[in-house]
Amino acid sequence: MQHLKRKCLRASVRLRHSEIYRKSTMAVLALAVSAGEAMASSKGAAGFTKATQEVSSYQTPVSNLMKAIAAVIVLVGAFNVYFKMRASVMVA
């Protein structure tokens, strides 16, 4: 029994130090990493698609808000010009 155990231990040590073992270990690790990255990238693509759709849905309300802000700025500017012109006419 001891003889068989020693032979198995020697065989496992030889296997661990062999080039085939190293290459197969690296191949398994590369496969695991690439599978993980593939799963993560598919989730990321779905997230970007969803975010793009949500941002696109805000386009019209944001556009209307910007137009309203621009209208207020134009009115304030127009009143400033009007009051300055009126003040310069009264002084002269």
Secondary structure, DSSP 8 states (H G I E B T S, - for coil): -HHHHHHHHHHHHHHHTSHHHHHHHHHHHHHHHHHHHHHHHHHHHHHHHHHHHHHHHTHHHHHHHHHHHHHHHHHHHHHHHHHHHHHHHHH-
